[in-house]
Amino acid sequence: MNKTFKPYYAVIFTSTRTEGENGYSEMSELMETLAKKQEGFISMDSARSDLGITVSYWESLEAIKNWKQHTDHIVAQKKGIQEWYRWYHVRICKVEREYDFNK
């Protein structure tokens, strides 16, 4: 762990999808591209099978708020509710410590 570790935030988006593509992949790619350009964005991890999990990492709660209010992200949120998700859950967590293993 880095001795000068600075806490940051994780937004955990867990979801189940509806049937069909309906432009989901294209919007998902656009949202990832736009998120990476936002001030305060750090990185993102994502995995999907029956359950999808995307975790985005941010420098501050303000950066998260700004991303949530981004015009194109609002469009994606509305389409998600109307077309792409049967269920989703969002958690915002403060990361105070981290470590990893790499062989």
Biotite code that builds the C-alpha atoms (Angstrom):
import biotite.structure as struc

atoms = struc.array([
    struc.Atom([0.000, 0.000, 0.000], chain_id="A", res_id=1, res_name="MET", atom_name="CA", element="C"),
    struc.Atom([1.189, 3.479, -0.826], chain_id="A", res_id=2, res_name="ASN", atom_name="CA", element="C"),
    struc.Atom([2.233, 5.374, 2.329], chain_id="A", res_id=3, res_name="LYS", atom_name="CA", element="C"),
    struc.Atom([0.640, 8.564, 0.954], chain_id="A", res_id=4, res_name="THR", atom_name="CA", element="C"),
    struc.Atom([-2.713, 6.875, 0.285], chain_id="A", res_id=5, res_name="PHE", atom_name="CA", element="C"),
    struc.Atom([-5.557, 9.352, -0.097], chain_id="A", res_id=6, res_name="LYS", atom_name="CA", element="C"),
    struc.Atom([-9.109, 8.075, 0.482], chain_id="A", res_id=7, res_name="PRO", atom_name="CA", element="C"),
    struc.Atom([-11.412, 8.109, -2.533], chain_id="A", res_id=8, res_name="TYR", atom_name="CA", element="C"),
    struc.Atom([-14.949, 6.969, -3.376], chain_id="A", res_id=9, res_name="TYR", atom_name="CA", element="C"),
    struc.Atom([-16.427, 3.969, -5.159], chain_id="A", res_id=10, res_name="ALA", atom_name="CA", element="C"),
    struc.Atom([-19.833, 3.946, -6.828], chain_id="A", res_id=11, res_name="VAL", atom_name="CA", element="C"),
    struc.Atom([-21.044, 0.346, -7.020], chain_id="A", res_id=12, res_name="ILE", atom_name="CA", element="C"),
    struc.Atom([-23.798, -0.158, -9.603], chain_id="A", res_id=13, res_name="PHE", atom_name="CA", element="C"),
    struc.Atom([-25.342, -3.636, -9.425], chain_id="A", res_id=14, res_name="THR", atom_name="CA", element="C"),
    struc.Atom([-28.066, -4.577, -11.911], chain_id="A", res_id=15, res_name="SER", atom_name="CA", element="C"),
    struc.Atom([-30.098, -7.173, -13.756], chain_id="A", res_id=16, res_name="THR", atom_name="CA", element="C"),
    struc.Atom([-30.984, -6.557, -17.393], chain_id="A", res_id=17, res_name="ARG", atom_name="CA", element="C"),
    struc.Atom([-34.148, -6.857, -19.421], chain_id="A", res_id=18, res_name="THR", atom_name="CA", element="C"),
    struc.Atom([-34.186, -9.015, -22.566], chain_id="A", res_id=19, res_name="GLU", atom_name="CA", element="C"),
    struc.Atom([-32.704, -7.621, -25.770], chain_id="A", res_id=20, res_name="GLY", atom_name="CA", element="C"),
    struc.Atom([-29.906, -5.265, -26.650], chain_id="A", res_id=21, res_name="GLU", atom_name="CA", element="C"),
    struc.Atom([-31.887, -2.139, -27.643], chain_id="A", res_id=22, res_name="ASN", atom_name="CA", element="C"),
    struc.Atom([-28.751, 0.021, -27.954], chain_id="A", res_id=23, res_name="GLY", atom_name="CA", element="C"),
    struc.Atom([-27.410, -0.898, -24.517], chain_id="A", res_id=24, res_name="TYR", atom_name="CA", element="C"),
    struc.Atom([-23.839, -1.733, -25.599], chain_id="A", res_id=25, res_name="SER", atom_name="CA", element="C"),
    struc.Atom([-23.419, 1.496, -27.533], chain_id="A", res_id=26, res_name="GLU", atom_name="CA", element="C"),
    struc.Atom([-24.702, 3.582, -24.623], chain_id="A", res_id=27, res_name="MET", atom_name="CA", element="C"),
    struc.Atom([-22.536, 1.657, -22.169], chain_id="A", res_id=28, res_name="SER", atom_name="CA", element="C"),
    struc.Atom([-19.426, 2.401, -24.255], chain_id="A", res_id=29, res_name="GLU", atom_name="CA", element="C"),
    struc.Atom([-20.403, 6.071, -24.534], chain_id="A", res_id=30, res_name="LEU", atom_name="CA", element="C"),
    struc.Atom([-20.944, 6.361, -20.762], chain_id="A", res_id=31, res_name="MET", atom_name="CA", element="C"),
    struc.Atom([-17.536, 4.801, -20.056], chain_id="A", res_id=32, res_name="GLU", atom_name="CA", element="C"),
    struc.Atom([-15.859, 7.175, -22.522], chain_id="A", res_id=33, res_name="THR", atom_name="CA", element="C"),
    struc.Atom([-17.606, 10.214, -21.020], chain_id="A", res_id=34, res_name="LEU", atom_name="CA", element="C"),
    struc.Atom([-16.999, 9.151, -17.411], chain_id="A", res_id=35, res_name="ALA", atom_name="CA", element="C"),
    struc.Atom([-13.264, 8.857, -18.092], chain_id="A", res_id=36, res_name="LYS", atom_name="CA", element="C"),
    struc.Atom([-13.254, 12.513, -19.219], chain_id="A", res_id=37, res_name="LYS", atom_name="CA", element="C"),
    struc.Atom([-14.942, 13.805, -16.051], chain_id="A", res_id=38, res_name="GLN", atom_name="CA", element="C"),
    struc.Atom([-12.951, 15.739, -13.493], chain_id="A", res_id=39, res_name="GLU", atom_name="CA", element="C"),
    struc.Atom([-12.325, 13.530, -10.469], chain_id="A", res_id=40, res_name="GLY", atom_name="CA", element="C"),
    struc.Atom([-12.704, 10.200, -12.320], chain_id="A", res_id=41, res_name="PHE", atom_name="CA", element="C"),
    struc.Atom([-10.068, 7.627, -11.308], chain_id="A", res_id=42, res_name="ILE", atom_name="CA", element="C"),
    struc.Atom([-10.960, 4.301, -12.954], chain_id="A", res_id=43, res_name="SER", atom_name="CA", element="C"),
    struc.Atom([-13.685, 1.719, -13.555], chain_id="A", res_id=44, res_name="MET", atom_name="CA", element="C"),
    struc.Atom([-14.164, -2.060, -13.241], chain_id="A", res_id=45, res_name="ASP", atom_name="CA", element="C"),
    struc.Atom([-17.085, -3.950, -14.754], chain_id="A", res_id=46, res_name="SER", atom_name="CA", element="C"),
    struc.Atom([-18.384, -7.514, -15.110], chain_id="A", res_id=47, res_name="ALA", atom_name="CA", element="C"),
    struc.Atom([-21.669, -8.948, -16.367], chain_id="A", res_id=48, res_name="ARG", atom_name="CA", element="C"),
    struc.Atom([-23.343, -12.335, -16.441], chain_id="A", res_id=49, res_name="SER", atom_name="CA", element="C"),
    struc.Atom([-26.889, -12.655, -15.055], chain_id="A", res_id=50, res_name="ASP", atom_name="CA", element="C"),
    struc.Atom([-25.890, -9.979, -12.555], chain_id="A", res_id=51, res_name="LEU", atom_name="CA", element="C"),
    struc.Atom([-23.942, -6.927, -13.704], chain_id="A", res_id=52, res_name="GLY", atom_name="CA", element="C"),
    struc.Atom([-21.565, -5.010, -11.466], chain_id="A", res_id=53, res_name="ILE", atom_name="CA", element="C"),
    struc.Atom([-19.808, -1.801, -12.422], chain_id="A", res_id=54, res_name="THR", atom_name="CA", element="C"),
    struc.Atom([-17.631, -0.001, -9.910], chain_id="A", res_id=55, res_name="VAL", atom_name="CA", element="C"),
    struc.Atom([-16.398, 3.478, -10.755], chain_id="A", res_id=56, res_name="SER", atom_name="CA", element="C"),
    struc.Atom([-13.830, 5.235, -8.602], chain_id="A", res_id=57, res_name="TYR", atom_name="CA", element="C"),
    struc.Atom([-13.873, 8.979, -7.920], chain_id="A", res_id=58, res_name="TRP", atom_name="CA", element="C"),
    struc.Atom([-11.764, 11.522, -6.063], chain_id="A", res_id=59, res_name="GLU", atom_name="CA", element="C"),
    struc.Atom([-14.722, 13.164, -4.301], chain_id="A", res_id=60, res_name="SER", atom_name="CA", element="C"),
    struc.Atom([-18.453, 13.116, -3.636], chain_id="A", res_id=61, res_name="LEU", atom_name="CA", element="C"),
    struc.Atom([-18.703, 16.312, -5.684], chain_id="A", res_id=62, res_name="GLU", atom_name="CA", element="C"),
    struc.Atom([-17.207, 14.533, -8.716], chain_id="A", res_id=63, res_name="ALA", atom_name="CA", element="C"),
    struc.Atom([-19.803, 11.756, -8.309], chain_id="A", res_id=64, res_name="ILE", atom_name="CA", element="C"),
    struc.Atom([-22.605, 14.315, -8.068], chain_id="A", res_id=65, res_name="LYS", atom_name="CA", element="C"),
    struc.Atom([-21.378, 16.111, -11.190], chain_id="A", res_id=66, res_name="ASN", atom_name="CA", element="C"),
    struc.Atom([-21.270, 12.822, -13.129], chain_id="A", res_id=67, res_name="TRP", atom_name="CA", element="C"),
    struc.Atom([-24.780, 11.885, -11.992], chain_id="A", res_id=68, res_name="LYS", atom_name="CA", element="C"),
    struc.Atom([-26.018, 15.274, -13.266], chain_id="A", res_id=69, res_name="GLN", atom_name="CA", element="C"),
    struc.Atom([-24.156, 15.110, -16.623], chain_id="A", res_id=70, res_name="HIS", atom_name="CA", element="C"),
    struc.Atom([-26.706, 15.647, -19.416], chain_id="A", res_id=71, res_name="THR", atom_name="CA", element="C"),
    struc.Atom([-25.820, 12.507, -21.410], chain_id="A", res_id=72, res_name="ASP", atom_name="CA", element="C"),
    struc.Atom([-25.693, 10.433, -18.237], chain_id="A", res_id=73, res_name="HIS", atom_name="CA", element="C"),
    struc.Atom([-29.221, 11.594, -17.335], chain_id="A", res_id=74, res_name="ILE", atom_name="CA", element="C"),
    struc.Atom([-30.418, 10.371, -20.761], chain_id="A", res_id=75, res_name="VAL", atom_name="CA", element="C"),
    struc.Atom([-28.766, 6.987, -20.125], chain_id="A", res_id=76, res_name="ALA", atom_name="CA", element="C"),
    struc.Atom([-30.314, 6.771, -16.641], chain_id="A", res_id=77, res_name="GLN", atom_name="CA", element="C"),
    struc.Atom([-33.804, 7.346, -18.066], chain_id="A", res_id=78, res_name="LYS", atom_name="CA", element="C"),
    struc.Atom([-33.310, 4.775, -20.836], chain_id="A", res_id=79, res_name="LYS", atom_name="CA", element="C"),
    struc.Atom([-31.993, 2.339, -18.236], chain_id="A", res_id=80, res_name="GLY", atom_name="CA", element="C"),
    struc.Atom([-35.192, 2.645, -16.201], chain_id="A", res_id=81, res_name="ILE", atom_name="CA", element="C"),
    struc.Atom([-37.441, 2.507, -19.280], chain_id="A", res_id=82, res_name="GLN", atom_name="CA", element="C"),
    struc.Atom([-35.686, -0.201, -21.312], chain_id="A", res_id=83, res_name="GLU", atom_name="CA", element="C"),
    struc.Atom([-32.520, -1.868, -20.048], chain_id="A", res_id=84, res_name="TRP", atom_name="CA", element="C"),
    struc.Atom([-32.834, -2.777, -16.362], chain_id="A", res_id=85, res_name="TYR", atom_name="CA", element="C"),
    struc.Atom([-35.259, -4.930, -14.433], chain_id="A", res_id=86, res_name="ARG", atom_name="CA", element="C"),
    struc.Atom([-33.520, -3.891, -11.213], chain_id="A", res_id=87, res_name="TRP", atom_name="CA", element="C"),
    struc.Atom([-30.523, -1.893, -10.069], chain_id="A", res_id=88, res_name="TYR", atom_name="CA", element="C"),
    struc.Atom([-28.927, -0.817, -6.821], chain_id="A", res_id=89, res_name="HIS", atom_name="CA", element="C"),
    struc.Atom([-26.351, 1.946, -6.285], chain_id="A", res_id=90, res_name="VAL", atom_name="CA", element="C"),
    struc.Atom([-23.970, 2.140, -3.357], chain_id="A", res_id=91, res_name="ARG", atom_name="CA", element="C"),
    struc.Atom([-21.491, 4.934, -2.721], chain_id="A", res_id=92, res_name="ILE", atom_name="CA", element="C"),
    struc.Atom([-18.609, 3.986, -0.446], chain_id="A", res_id=93, res_name="CYS", atom_name="CA", element="C"),
    struc.Atom([-15.511, 5.704, 0.873], chain_id="A", res_id=94, res_name="LYS", atom_name="CA", element="C"),
    struc.Atom([-12.349, 3.689, 0.253], chain_id="A", res_id=95, res_name="VAL", atom_name="CA", element="C"),
    struc.Atom([-9.972, 4.224, 3.130], chain_id="A", res_id=96, res_name="GLU", atom_name="CA", element="C"),
    struc.Atom([-7.567, 1.390, 2.505], chain_id="A", res_id=97, res_name="ARG", atom_name="CA", element="C"),
    struc.Atom([-6.639, -0.940, -0.336], chain_id="A", res_id=98, res_name="GLU", atom_name="CA", element="C"),
    struc.Atom([-4.253, -3.749, -1.126], chain_id="A", res_id=99, res_name="TYR", atom_name="CA", element="C"),
    struc.Atom([-3.793, -6.334, -3.845], chain_id="A", res_id=100, res_name="ASP", atom_name="CA", element="C"),
    struc.Atom([-2.033, -9.526, -4.789], chain_id="A", res_id=101, res_name="PHE", atom_name="CA", element="C"),
    struc.Atom([-0.246, -10.119, -8.069], chain_id="A", res_id=102, res_name="ASN", atom_name="CA", element="C"),
    struc.Atom([1.641, -13.281, -8.973], chain_id="A", res_id=103, res_name="LYS", atom_name="CA", element="C"),
])
